[in-house]
Amino acid sequence: MITDNQEMLKKVNELIIKVRPYLQRDGGDIEILKVEKGNVHVKMMGACDGCFAIDITLKQGIETMLLENVPGVKSVVLEES
């Protein structure tokens, strides 16, 4: 049986796959660590790790996209490397 959390993780992964090429184009990447209680925990890698624009990328880009397209997502949480 698929739980709500598993379905949410599946939808989050589908959207991350769509934005990943844009991050990789600039030398970065994103990894989904877990989805817990509506919070998507991610790790930024490559050029994205420590980038001055990471807050904008996460909040105005990735988080906004997930909030609009995946029911139940509350926030994106950046896990430090």
Secondary structure, DSSP 4 states (H G I P E B T S, - for coil): ---HHHHHHHHHHHHHHHHHHHHHHTTEEEEEEEEETTEEEEEEEETTTT-TTHHHIIIIIIIHHHHHHSTT--EEEEPP-
